[in-house]
C-alpha cells in the first residue's frame, strides 16, 4: 500500500513566527522586478546583516523572475528564505503551481535535523491561485520513500493569504485531496514490480477504496476465464503472477452523469515473446500508470463527495515471456466475442484495455475515457511532457482539454484518421491488434474504438510520455512516477458533476 501522504497545509493571514523556511516570489512588473510576500522584519534583518537590499541580495545568489528559478538566502535565526521566480506579476494558477513546486522541492531536499515547517508567502488571494499554490507545495514536497527510507523532509506547510472567504478554504481542501491522489498514483508507479503485481496492486486499491463510499468488484484469473476476458488472460498468461480486473464504483445519490474510466495496469512489461531491449525494459514498472491514475482519481472524487457517478475499471496483468505466453499471430477471443489477431506481443496494453472497454460499455455510461501508457509513437509525436488525446468527437475532446487546462496538465488532440481502421484488417480474425509502422498512436486508438459502441462518447488518453520522468526533477514534477492525468480526471469530474 502506498505510504506517502501529503503534509498538512493550512491558511494563515500572516507569516508565522515559528518557521524553518519561507518561500517568497520574484515577479516581473512593468520594466522592473519586485519581491512578493517578504515580511518587513525579515527584509530589515537581511539588509542589516548583508548591507544589501533584499532584491539585490537575491540577485547576487542567482534569483530572477524567470519562472521556477530559485535562490536560497540565509535569514534571521536560521530561517531559510527561498526566492522563486514567478514570471509576470499577473500570474496564472499553473505559473504559481510550478514556482511553488520548485521552491518547496528545494526545501525538501535540504539537509535538516528534523522535518521542516515551510510557509509560502506570495500574496495569493484568488481561489484558483490558492489551489495552484497549495498543489505546487504539496506535489513539490513529494519524495518516494520505501518502508526503510528516510524521514519526511517537510512536516507542515502554511499558505499565507489575505483571503478569509470560504472559497479559499474550499480551494485549499480541494488541492490537498487532489495532491494526495496524485502522490498515491506516484507511489504505485514507483513501487518495484516484484512488490507491485496484479494481485498486490488490486489489494492496495481495494484497501484504499474501503475508506470511501466505493463499491468493489474483483475478477481473479478464474473469474476472468469464466466470463471470457480473452485479452487480459492472454497478456497475463506468460507470468506466474495471475491477472486481475478491478472495478471501483462510486454512485452518490442524485448523480445524473455516469463517467466510466478504464486504466491500463500492466505492472511490468517485458514485451512478452516480442521481448523489449534491456534499456527499454528498465522503466516498465511504470506501465500501470493509467490504472494508477483512474484508481487514485475515483477515490479522490468520492472523498470530495462530487455528485457524479464514476466507475473505474483497472485491467491488471504482467506481460512476460514463457512457455505459456501468447504469441504473435495468435487469435484471441475478447470479452463480448470479437476476435483479434495478435500482431505484436509488446502491443499488449490495447488488448487488456479492449476487454475492460467492452465490459464497461455494457453499463451504457454517458462518457467513457481510457487512460494508458500505450504507445512509444505518441512520445515520438509529442515528447515526454505532453500527453495525447484522441476522441470520436470534438465535444468529448473539448471536455477533456478544458479539464486539463484547469488542472495544469498538457494534452494535445491527435486525430483518428479514416485510414487507421483499414490498417487493422485481418484475414483470420475480426481485426488485428497492430497496423504498420506509421502513426502507431492513431491506429492504437482506432483499435480501442472498436470496443466502445458508437453511440457512447469515448476518449483515449495516451500518457506514455508524461507518466514517468526518467530525468531530473523539475517544478513540482519528481523523478520517476508523476501521477499524470489524475488532476485532469478530478477536474473533469468537477465539471460534469451536477
Buried (B, 14 or more C-beta within 10 A) or exposed (E): EBEBBBBEBEBEEEBEEEBBBBBBBBBBEEEEBBBBBBBEEBBEBBBEEBEEEBBEBBBEEEBBBEBBBBBBBEBEEEBBBBBBBBBEBEBBBBBBBBBBBBBBBBBBEEEBEEBBBBBBBBBBEBBBBBBBBBBBBBBBBBBBBEEEEEEBBBBBBBBBBEBEBEEBBEBBBBBBBBBBBBBBBBBBBBBEBEEBBBBBBBBBBBEBBEEBEBEBEBBBBEEBEEEBBBBBBBBBBBBEBBBBBBBBBBBBEEBEBBBBBBBBBBBBBBBBBBBBEEEBBEBBBBBBBBBBBBBBBBBBBBBBEBBBBBBBBBBBBBBBBEEEBBEBEBBBBBBBEBBBBBBBBBBBBBBBBBBBBBBBBEBEBBBBBBBBBBBBBBBEBBEEBBBBBBBBEEEBBEBBBBBBBBBBBBBBBBEBEEEBBEBBEBEEBBBBBBBEEEBBBBBBBBBBBBBBEEEBBBBBBBBBBBBBBEEEBBBBBBBBBBBBBBBBBBBBBBBBBE
